[in-house]
Amino acid sequence: MVRPYQICVRCVMDTTDPEITFDSSGVCSHCKHRDQLLKILVHSGEEGKSLLRDYVNRMKLNGKGKDYDCIIGVSGGVDSSYVAYLVRHFGLRPLAIHLDNGWDSELAVKNIQILLERLGIDLYTHVLEWQEFRDLQLAFLKSSTPDSEVPTDHAIVALLYQKAEEEGIKYIVNGCNVRTETHVPVSWSYGHMDWKYIYGVKKQFGRRKIGNYPHFTYPQLKVWRRKFNWFSILNYVDYSKKEALKKLEEEFNWRYYGGKHYESLYTKFYQGYILRNKFGYDKRKSHLSALICSGETMRNKAIEELKEEPYPLDEQMADREYVIKKLEITEKEFERIMALPPKTHLDYPNTDELITRIHANPVYPLMQSVNRRLKILR
C-alpha cells in the first residue's frame, strides 16, 4: 500500500522518510524529538555560560603538564571550524584531528590550513590507504543501502577516540549540536557505530583486507564512553550557523563550500545525486528543517529551495565522471549499481537490535549522560 504524501506543517520533512509520523496538527515526529532534545541538551544564556566555564576549567585542569587539554575534529566545514575558534577563544590548547579519506575539496583543505595557522592549533592528519578505503566505499555502493557515508563517519569517531587515548586526553570537543543537526531519519543513513554491519558489507562485497582503517566494536565504544568525555560545545553557546559563518569569513578569510558537508567531494555527489536519484532521499530536507526550527531560515524559503537542484546539473555530471573514475569502475558498472533494488542495513549482519534496545528511548540515555555530567561539574 502506497502511503499518501504528507509534509510537516512546521518544517519540510515529509513521507520520503518512511518512518515519519504526524500528530493531529500535522507536526512531524522529527520536530517533536527536536523539542525534547532542545530542553535536555541545549543550555543557553547564563546557564550555558556557567556550565561551559566549568567544563573549560576542568579541561584546563586535566590538561596540566600535557601538550594539549582537548581533542577536536576538523573537516573544513562550518561547525567544526567554529569549534576550533571557540576552544581557542576560551583559552584551551586543542589538538586538531583530520581524517583524509581521499575526497577533500581544495577549499576544505585551505579552510583548515588558514584557520588553524591563525589560531595556533596543531594538526594531526590521518590519511586512509586509498585502495583499502575505495574498496570499502565501493562495497557500500554495491550493497545498495543509503549508507555509503557510514565508512567515513565510523572512521572519524574511531580516530578521535584513538588519538585521545594515545595522547592521554580526557576531553573530545565536537561540533554536534541540536540546533542544526536534528531531523535525520534513521532510514536515510544507519550504522556509523555498527562495526558488525560495516564489516558484513565489506566481507560480502569488498576485496581487500582492513589495514589502517580506524574502527571499533560496540563493546570498545562503551569502554571509550566511560573513559572519555564527548563534549558538544555548541550546545552551551547561543549558536547561530549564520553568525558563525559570518565570523569565520570576516576574521579568517574562510570560504563557504555551498552545502552542508559539501566540503567533501564524495559527500556532495552522494547527497546531491546518488541519494536523490536512487533512493528518493533529499538530505537538504533534514538540514533545512533543523534551520527552520532554529529560526535561521523560513519554511517558505526552504520549500522554494527544494524545488531547485542541490547544485548545478553540469557540476553534477562533472562530479559523476570524476567519482566513477576515482572509484575505478566503468560507466556501465555505475549504472548497474544505480539500478539495483534499494536495500537497508537489515538485509546485512548488524547490531541494530542491541543498539535499539539500549537506545529504545533516544532521549533517556542523553538525559542520563547530561545529568551525570552536571552532577560531576557541580
N, C-alpha and C positions, 0 to 999 in steps of 0.2 A: 504494500500500500504506500503510495506516494504521499508524503506529508505536505499539507498546504503551506505555501510560503508565508512566513511572518518575520517582521523585523521589529526590534525593540523600539519602544516609543521614546526611550531616553538616550540610547546610543545607536550604533549602526550594526550591532551583531544581529545575525539572522539565522534562519534554519539551514544555512550551509554548514553550521555546526549541528551535527545530528543529535547531540545530547542536550542542546539548549532547551530550557523551559521558560515559560512566561507566567506571570501572575495575572490576576483578573484585570489589572490596569494596563497590561501589556509590557511591563518592565521585565527584562530578562534575568535569568539566574546569574549571569556574569556580573551584572550591576549590583545585585543583592549580595553576592560574595564579596565584591569590592568594598561595599559599605561596611561589611563585617570586618574585613582586614584593616580598613582605614581607622576604625575605632580602636583596634587592638595594637596595631603595629606602627602607626604614624603618630609622632609626638611633635606637635607644633608649638610655636611661641615660646614662652618662658620655660614651660615644662621640657620641651625639646632641647633648649639651650642648656638647662641644668643637667639633664641626663647625658647629653653629648659631652659636656665639660667633665663629668665624672668618668665617662668612657675614655676620653683623651688622657686624663690624668693617670688612669690605670694602665693605659698603653705605654705612656712615658715611663712609669714606674717599672713595669715589666721589661722595658727595653734598656734599662740602665746597664752599662757595661757591654752592650751589644752594638753592632753596626746599625741595626735597624730595630724599630719598635712595632712595625706592622708590615703586612704584605698587601699590595694592591694589584689587581689585574688591569691591563690597559689593552684596548683594541683599536684605539684611534677614533672611537665613537664618542657621542656627547656625554653619556652618563659616566663612563669610566674616566674620561678626560676631566670632567668636573670633580670627580672623586679625588683625582690627583691634585687638583687645585686646592680642594678643601683640606686634605690632610696636611699639606704644607702651610696653608693659612692658619691651621691650629697648632703649628709647631711640631708636627710629627716627622719622623725620619723613615719614610717608607722605602721598601724595595719593590720596584715595579716589575711585574711579570707579563711577558707577552708570548702567546703561542703563535708561531708562524706555521700555518698549515699549507702554505703554498699559494694562497688565494688573496693575500693582502693587496689592496689597491695602493697605488703610489701615493695617493692623497692620505690614506690612513697612516702609512709609514712616515710621511712627512709630518703629519699632525703629532704623532707620538714623539718623533725626534725633537721638534721645535719646543713642544710643551715641556718635556722632561728636562731638556737642557736649560730652559728658562727657570724652571722650578728647582733645579739642582737635585734631581731624583735619579738614582742609579737604576739601570735597566738590565734585567736578565731575559734573554730571548731563547726559547726552546724551539728549535727547528725540527719539525717532524720529517722523518725519512720519507721522501716524496712517493716512491713506488709503493711503499707499505701503506701510506695513507690513501693514495689513489685507489689501491685495491679495495680498501675498506669503504671509501665513498661509492665506488662503483658497485660493490656488493649491496649497499643500501638502495641504490637506484634499481638494481635488478630484483630486489626483494619486493618492490612495488608498494612500499608503505610511504606515508608522507613524512618520514622521519630522517631524511638524509642529512639534516644538520646535526643530528644527535652525536655522531662521532667527534665533531669539533667541540660541542658543549661538554661532553663527558671528559675529554682530554683537558679542557681548561680547568674544570673543577679538580681533577686529579693533580694537575700541575701545581695549582695554588696550595693545596694541602701538602704535597710532597716538598715543595720549597719551604713552606712554613716549618715542616719537620726538620729538614736539613739545617735551616738557619736557627732553629730553636726559638721561633717567633710565635707567640700565642694568638695574635690577632690577624684576621684576614678581613680587610675593609673592602667592601664591594659596592657596586652601583645598582644592585637590585632595589627596586622601590615600588611601593603600592601606587603612587600617583600616575606613573607612566607605563607600568608593566602588568596590568591585570587584563582580564577578558581574553585569556589564552585557552582555547579549547584543548583538552587532552587529545581529542581525536585528530587534531591538526599536527600534533607533534608529541610523541611519547618516548621516554626511555633514556634520557641523558644520565640517569642514576642507575640504570639497569644493565649491568655488565653481562648478565646471562643472555639478555636479548641481543645486545651488540655482538657478543661472541657467537651466538647462534646464527645470526645473519652472516657474519664473516665466515663461519665454518661451512655454511651451505653454498654461498656464492663467491667467497673470496678464494684467492690462490696463494697468498703469501702468509708467512708466519708473523706473529706480533713481535716486534723488536723494540724500538724506542718509543712506542706509542704509550703515553701515560694513561693508566686505567686503574680501576679499583672495583672490588666486590662490595656488596651491600654491607656485610659484616665489617669490612675495613672502614667504610664510610661512618658507621656507627661509632667505631673507635675514634676516628678523627673528630667527629662532632663532640665527643666528650672531652677531647684533648685541646681543641682549638675553638676560639670564638669567631664566628662568622658575623661580622658587624655591618649592617646595611645603613651606612651613614646618611644616605639621602632621606631616610625616613625620620631623621632627627633634625632636619632643617626645613625651612619653608621652601621646598624645592619646586622650581619652575623650569621646565625644559627650555622655554623661550628665553628666560632671563639667563640661564646657564649658557645657552648658545651665544647670546649677545656678549657676555663677559669673555668667553673663550675667543671669539672673533676679534673683539676690541683689544684685549690685553695680550693675546698670544699669537695673533695672526693665524688662528685656527680656521680651517675651511670646512664647510658642511659638504657632505657627500651625496645628498639627495634623498635619503630614505632611511628608516630605522634598520640598522645592521648592514646598510649598503657599503660600509667600509670594507666589506669582504666581497670580492667579485663573484664568488660562488653563491653566497647568500643572496646577493642582488638578483642573480639569474634564477636561482632556485625559487625564491619567493615570488619574483615578478613574472616568471614564465612557467616553470615546471609545476609548481603547486596549483596555479590557476588553471592551466590548460589540461593537466592530467586529473586533478582531484576536485577542481572547482572551489579551492580554498584561497581566499584573498586575505593575506596576513594584515593588509592595511586596515581591515575592519577592526581587528583586535587593537592595533596601535592607535587608530583614530578614536576608538571607543574610550580607551583609557584617557586620552587627551580631552575628549568631550566631558567626561565625568570630572576631570581636574579643572575644567573651565579654561583650558588653553586653546580650544577651538570650538566652533559652533557646529551643531548637528547638521544643519542645512548645508553648511560649507563642506563638511565631510561627505555628505551624500553626493554632492556635485563632484568632489574629487574622485570618488569611487567610480564615477562614470567614465573617467579618463583612464588611459593605460598607466600602469605603475611607473613606467619610464618609456621614452620614445621607442617606437617599433623598430626603427633602423638600428638602435643600440641593442635591442633585444636580439635581433638577428645576428649582429656582430658578436654579441656575448655567446650566443648559441654556437656559432662557429668556433669561437675560442675555447669554450668548455669541452666540446666534442674532441677538439684537437688535443687539449691538455689531458683529458682522460684517456686518450689513446684508443678511441673507439671510432667506428665509422658512422656516417650519417644514417645508414640503414639500421645499425645496431641501436642508435639513439631512438629512432622512430619505433623500433620494436619494443624498447623499454617504455616509451610513452604510451604504447598501445596495450601494454599488459593490464589485465584487470586489477583495479586497486585492492590492496590488502591492508591489514592492520597488524600491530605488534602481536595480537592474539593468535595470529597464524604461525608464530615462531616461538621458540623457547623464551620464557620470560619469568620475571618475579612479580608480575602485576598483582597477583592475589596477595602476596606478602606486603607489598607496598600499599595496596589499597586497604588492607586490614589495619596496618599501622597508622595510616593517614585517612581512615574512613571519614572522619570529620576534619576537613582541611583547615579549619580554624583552631581546633582544640590543641594540636601539637604546637602550633605557632604561639598560642596563648600561653601554654605551659613553658615554652622556651623563653618568652619575654618575661613572664613572671619570675622565672629563675634568675634571669639577668638583673631584673630590677631589685630583687632581694639581695643579690650579691653586691650591687652598686650601693645600696643604701645601708 
